[in-house]
Amino acid sequence: MDRSRIYKVRGKRWKGAMGLCLAAVLAMAVLAGCSRKTAAVSGARTVDKEYTKGQMMVIAITERNRYQNIYTSELWSVKADQNGDTFEDRLMDQVEQFLIELATTNLMADEQGIELTGQEKDALKSLAQEYYRNLSEQDRRFMDVSEDEVYDLYCEYYRADKLVAELTKNENLEVSDAEAKVIGIQQIELDSRAEAENVLALAQAEKADFGAIAAKYSKDSRTDRTLEWQKDMDGLERAAFELEQDQVSGILEQGGRYYILKCVNAYDQEATAARKSRLAQEKKTKAFLGIYEPYVKEHTVKLKKLPGDVVDFSGGEGCTADNFFQLYHGYFSK
């Protein structure tokens, strides 16, 4: 079986998803640039940081298991690029950068005097206990991590989150409903104006089923679409946002094609709320990076042990733990 062919397309999706995953994992700016490494600057302060093998295993195996659930374990030995790097090599690079940036934000927290309160430590202790208690014997044996190591890792993670909140608290992170608005439309695409006029007449008839008409006549089978408001929308998208609930457009021409639209959801409340939160996080990330990036030019963190040297994917078939980050975000979003 030619596994390189199997993952030719999937690999591209995985590469993009990996960066997004690690960015989403922190839900903050620390991992926004997780795929880029910061070069040491002459005269910069260099700090050595040591994470235990168990802590590195927690991060690496969490991601390994998440991706194995999608792509199977064959993924890791597949060549990811022309240099011969495998997807396991790629993951180790991502984990290394994650730990460097996590350590860097905690170094910043030291300088900012940001500490954890007794209540926060108690909550993180409970979180670590829950995570550790839910590990199977195979999980614990393969990752070889203690509850105290998990607790220390969660503390750094939380402290980094707290730093970002503190340094961006005076920034304008508000996103309006209009800016985040998401709508749902049905769209009919046609070749000629004459054809469009005939179909429009059908769509405007009393009790017309626009969806059924779209399915029958549209040249593009993707008739149901979700649109997000953008400043740089094209004419067709702007016309869609001008429609009211259940309103059918006239004939719209763009790029030599003809379109008829119907607004089926003038305000997707759930999708708009999710996008609003995402856009606010992007603003927060941008604000933090404006502080973080100049800082890392003068402060370099060097890991005493590298994930690629201590993490081993061989074996561990019974290790399925994949919720280290999910549990954290669920715990602190309650």
C-alpha positions as CSV (number, residue, x, y, z in Angstrom):
1,M,0.0,0.0,0.0
2,D,1.4,3.4,-1.0
3,R,0.8,5.4,2.2
4,S,2.3,8.5,0.7
5,R,-0.5,8.6,-1.8
6,I,-3.1,8.0,0.9
7,Y,-1.9,11.1,2.8
8,K,-1.0,13.3,-0.2
9,V,-4.2,15.3,0.2
10,R,-4.8,14.6,3.9
11,G,-1.3,15.7,4.7
12,K,-2.1,19.2,3.5
13,R,-5.2,19.3,5.6
14,W,-3.3,18.0,8.6
15,K,-0.5,20.6,8.3
16,G,-3.0,23.4,8.3
17,A,-5.1,21.8,11.0
18,M,-2.0,21.4,13.2
19,G,-1.2,25.0,13.4
20,L,-4.9,25.9,14.0
21,C,-5.1,23.2,16.7
22,L,-2.2,24.5,18.7
23,A,-3.4,28.0,18.3
24,A,-6.9,27.1,19.5
25,V,-5.4,25.0,22.3
26,L,-4.3,28.0,24.3
27,A,-7.2,30.1,23.1
28,M,-4.8,33.0,23.4
29,A,-2.0,34.6,21.6
30,V,0.9,32.4,22.8
31,L,0.4,29.9,20.1
32,A,-0.7,32.2,17.3
33,G,2.7,31.9,15.8
34,C,3.3,28.3,16.8
35,S,4.8,27.3,13.5
36,R,7.5,29.9,13.5
37,K,10.7,29.7,15.6
38,T,12.3,32.8,17.0
39,A,16.0,33.2,16.2
40,A,18.3,34.1,19.0
41,V,19.3,37.8,18.9
42,S,22.8,39.0,19.7
43,G,22.9,40.4,23.2
44,A,19.5,38.8,24.1
45,R,19.0,37.2,27.4
46,T,18.9,33.4,27.2
47,V,17.1,31.3,29.8
48,D,17.3,27.6,30.1
49,K,14.0,25.8,30.8
50,E,13.4,22.2,31.6
51,Y,10.2,20.3,31.2
52,T,10.0,16.7,32.4
53,K,9.7,13.8,30.0
54,G,6.2,13.2,31.4
55,Q,5.1,16.7,30.7
56,M,6.4,16.5,27.1
57,M,4.6,13.2,26.7
58,V,1.3,14.7,27.9
59,I,1.4,17.4,25.2
60,A,2.7,15.2,22.4
61,I,0.5,12.2,23.1
62,T,-2.6,14.4,23.5
63,E,-2.0,15.7,20.0
64,R,-0.9,12.2,18.7
65,N,-4.1,10.7,19.9
66,R,-6.3,13.5,18.5
67,Y,-4.9,13.1,15.1
68,Q,-4.8,9.3,15.2
69,N,-8.6,9.4,15.8
70,I,-8.8,11.1,12.4
71,Y,-6.0,9.7,10.3
72,T,-5.0,6.4,12.0
73,S,-1.5,5.7,13.4
74,E,-0.1,5.2,9.9
75,L,0.1,8.9,9.6
76,W,3.3,9.3,11.7
77,S,5.7,7.4,9.4
78,V,4.5,9.1,6.2
79,K,6.9,11.6,4.7
80,A,5.6,15.1,5.1
81,D,8.0,16.9,2.8
82,Q,10.8,16.5,0.3
83,N,13.4,16.7,3.0
84,G,12.2,13.3,4.3
85,D,10.6,14.7,7.5
86,T,7.7,12.6,8.8
87,F,4.6,13.9,10.3
88,E,6.0,12.8,13.7
89,D,8.9,15.1,13.1
90,R,6.5,17.9,12.3
91,L,4.5,17.2,15.5
92,M,7.7,17.2,17.6
93,D,8.6,20.6,16.1
94,Q,5.2,22.0,17.1
95,V,5.4,20.6,20.6
96,E,8.9,22.1,21.0
97,Q,7.7,25.5,19.9
98,F,4.6,25.3,22.1
99,L,6.8,24.6,25.2
100,I,9.2,27.4,24.3
101,E,6.3,29.9,24.0
102,L,4.7,28.6,27.1
103,A,7.9,29.1,29.0
104,T,8.4,32.5,27.5
105,T,5.0,33.8,28.6
106,N,5.7,32.5,32.1
107,L,9.0,34.4,32.0
108,M,7.0,37.5,31.1
109,A,4.6,36.7,34.0
110,D,7.6,36.6,36.4
111,E,8.7,40.1,35.3
112,Q,5.1,41.4,35.4
113,G,4.7,40.0,38.9
114,I,1.7,37.8,37.9
115,E,1.1,35.0,40.4
116,L,-1.6,32.5,41.0
117,T,-3.9,33.0,44.0
118,G,-4.7,30.3,46.5
119,Q,-8.1,29.9,45.0
120,E,-6.6,29.5,41.5
121,K,-4.1,26.9,42.7
122,D,-6.9,24.9,44.4
123,A,-8.9,24.9,41.1
124,L,-5.9,23.8,39.1
125,K,-5.1,21.1,41.7
126,S,-8.7,19.8,41.3
127,L,-8.3,20.0,37.5
128,A,-5.0,18.0,37.6
129,Q,-6.6,15.4,39.9
130,E,-9.5,15.0,37.5
131,Y,-7.3,14.6,34.5
132,Y,-5.0,12.1,36.3
133,R,-7.9,10.2,37.8
134,N,-9.4,9.6,34.3
135,L,-6.2,8.3,32.8
136,S,-6.2,4.5,32.2
137,E,-3.3,2.3,33.4
138,Q,-2.1,2.2,29.8
139,D,-2.1,6.0,29.7
140,R,-0.1,6.4,32.9
141,R,2.4,3.7,32.0
142,F,3.1,5.0,28.5
143,M,3.2,8.7,29.4
144,D,5.1,8.1,32.7
145,V,3.8,11.3,34.2
146,S,2.8,12.1,37.8
147,E,-0.1,14.1,39.0
148,D,2.3,16.8,40.3
149,E,3.8,17.1,36.9
150,V,0.3,17.6,35.4
151,Y,-0.5,20.2,38.0
152,D,2.7,22.1,37.3
153,L,1.9,22.1,33.6
154,Y,-1.6,23.3,34.1
155,C,-0.3,26.1,36.4
156,E,2.0,27.4,33.6
157,Y,-0.8,27.1,31.1
158,Y,-3.2,29.1,33.3
159,R,-0.6,31.6,34.3
160,A,0.2,32.3,30.6
161,D,-3.5,32.8,30.0
162,K,-3.7,35.2,33.0
163,L,-0.7,37.2,31.6
164,V,-2.5,37.7,28.2
165,A,-5.6,38.8,30.0
166,E,-3.7,41.3,32.1
167,L,-1.7,42.8,29.3
168,T,-4.7,43.2,27.0
169,K,-7.3,44.3,29.5
170,N,-7.1,47.9,28.4
171,E,-7.4,47.1,24.7
172,N,-10.7,47.5,22.8
173,L,-11.6,44.0,22.1
174,E,-15.3,44.6,21.4
175,V,-16.9,43.1,18.3
176,S,-20.3,44.3,17.2
177,D,-23.1,41.9,16.2
178,A,-23.1,43.6,12.7
179,E,-19.4,43.0,12.3
180,A,-19.7,39.3,13.3
181,K,-23.0,38.7,11.5
182,V,-23.6,35.3,9.8
183,I,-26.5,34.6,7.4
184,G,-27.8,31.6,5.5
185,I,-28.9,31.8,1.9
186,Q,-30.0,29.5,-0.9
187,Q,-28.5,30.3,-4.3
188,I,-29.3,29.5,-7.9
189,E,-26.6,29.9,-10.5
190,L,-27.5,30.0,-14.2
191,D,-25.9,30.4,-17.5
192,S,-28.0,33.1,-19.2
193,R,-30.3,35.9,-18.3
194,A,-33.2,34.3,-20.3
195,E,-32.9,31.2,-18.2
196,A,-32.6,33.3,-15.0
197,E,-35.8,35.1,-15.9
198,N,-37.7,31.9,-16.3
199,V,-36.4,30.5,-13.0
200,L,-37.1,33.7,-11.2
201,A,-40.7,33.6,-12.3
202,L,-40.9,30.1,-10.8
203,A,-39.3,31.2,-7.6
204,Q,-41.7,34.2,-7.2
205,A,-44.8,32.1,-7.7
206,E,-47.1,31.6,-4.7
207,K,-46.0,28.9,-2.4
208,A,-42.9,28.2,-4.5
209,D,-40.3,25.9,-2.9
210,F,-37.1,27.8,-3.6
211,G,-34.9,25.0,-2.4
212,A,-36.5,22.5,-4.7
213,I,-36.2,24.9,-7.6
214,A,-32.6,25.5,-6.8
215,A,-31.8,21.8,-6.7
216,K,-33.4,21.4,-10.1
217,Y,-32.1,24.3,-12.0
218,S,-28.9,25.6,-10.4
219,K,-25.7,24.9,-12.3
220,D,-23.9,24.7,-9.0
221,S,-25.1,21.9,-6.8
222,R,-24.0,23.8,-3.7
223,T,-27.2,25.7,-3.3
224,D,-27.2,26.2,0.5
225,R,-24.6,28.7,1.7
226,T,-23.5,30.4,4.9
227,L,-22.0,33.8,4.6
228,E,-20.0,35.9,7.0
229,W,-20.0,39.7,6.9
230,Q,-16.8,41.1,5.6
231,K,-15.6,44.5,4.7
232,D,-14.3,43.3,1.3
233,M,-17.4,41.4,0.1
234,D,-18.1,41.1,-3.6
235,G,-21.3,42.4,-5.1
236,L,-23.1,39.1,-4.8
237,E,-22.4,38.8,-1.1
238,R,-23.4,42.4,-0.4
239,A,-26.7,41.7,-2.2
240,A,-27.2,38.7,0.0
241,F,-26.7,40.7,3.2
242,E,-29.3,43.3,2.0
243,L,-32.0,40.7,1.8
244,E,-34.6,40.4,4.6
245,Q,-35.8,37.1,6.0
246,D,-37.3,34.9,3.3
247,Q,-36.8,37.6,0.7
248,V,-35.9,36.5,-2.9
249,S,-33.5,38.7,-4.9
250,G,-33.9,39.8,-8.4
251,I,-31.5,38.5,-11.1
252,L,-27.9,39.3,-10.1
253,E,-25.0,39.2,-12.6
254,Q,-21.4,38.5,-11.7
255,G,-18.6,37.2,-13.7
256,G,-20.7,36.3,-16.7
257,R,-23.0,34.2,-14.6
258,Y,-26.5,34.9,-13.3
259,Y,-27.8,34.4,-9.8
260,I,-31.0,34.3,-7.8
261,L,-30.7,34.3,-4.0
262,K,-33.1,33.7,-1.1
263,C,-32.3,34.6,2.5
264,V,-33.3,31.7,4.6
265,N,-31.7,32.9,7.8
266,A,-31.2,36.7,8.1
267,Y,-29.3,36.3,11.4
268,D,-27.8,33.0,12.4
269,Q,-27.7,33.6,16.1
270,E,-25.5,30.7,17.1
271,A,-23.0,31.1,14.3
272,T,-22.8,34.9,14.8
273,A,-22.1,34.4,18.6
274,A,-19.4,31.9,17.8
275,R,-17.8,34.2,15.2
276,K,-18.1,37.2,17.5
277,S,-16.1,35.3,20.1
278,R,-13.5,34.2,17.5
279,L,-13.1,37.7,16.2
280,A,-12.7,39.1,19.7
281,Q,-10.0,36.4,20.4
282,E,-8.2,37.4,17.2
283,K,-8.2,41.0,18.4
284,K,-6.8,39.9,21.7
285,T,-4.2,37.8,20.0
286,K,-3.1,40.7,17.8
287,A,-2.9,43.0,20.8
288,F,-0.8,40.5,22.8
289,L,1.6,39.8,19.9
290,G,2.3,43.5,19.7
291,I,3.9,43.0,23.2
292,Y,5.1,39.5,22.9
293,E,7.1,39.7,19.7
294,P,9.4,42.6,20.8
295,Y,9.9,40.7,24.0
296,V,11.1,37.5,22.4
297,K,13.7,39.5,20.4
298,E,15.4,40.2,23.7
299,H,14.6,37.0,25.6
300,T,15.4,33.6,24.3
301,V,14.1,30.4,26.0
302,K,16.2,27.3,25.4
303,L,14.8,23.9,26.3
304,K,17.3,21.7,28.2
305,K,15.6,18.6,26.7
306,L,13.9,18.5,23.3
307,P,10.7,16.6,22.7
308,G,12.2,14.9,19.7
309,D,14.9,13.4,21.9
310,V,12.7,12.1,24.7
311,V,9.2,11.4,23.2
312,D,8.7,8.0,21.6
313,F,5.6,7.1,19.6
314,S,6.5,3.4,19.3
315,G,4.2,1.3,21.5
316,G,1.5,2.9,23.6
317,E,-1.3,1.4,21.5
318,G,-3.5,1.3,24.6
319,C,-2.9,5.0,25.4
320,T,-5.9,7.0,24.3
321,A,-5.8,10.1,26.4
322,D,-6.5,13.2,24.3
323,N,-8.3,15.7,26.5
324,F,-5.6,17.6,28.4
325,F,-6.5,20.9,26.7
326,Q,-10.2,20.2,26.2
327,L,-10.6,19.5,29.9
328,Y,-8.8,22.8,30.8
329,H,-11.0,24.9,28.6
330,G,-14.2,23.1,29.7
331,Y,-13.2,23.5,33.4
332,F,-12.5,27.3,33.2
333,S,-15.4,28.1,31.0
334,K,-17.9,26.8,33.5
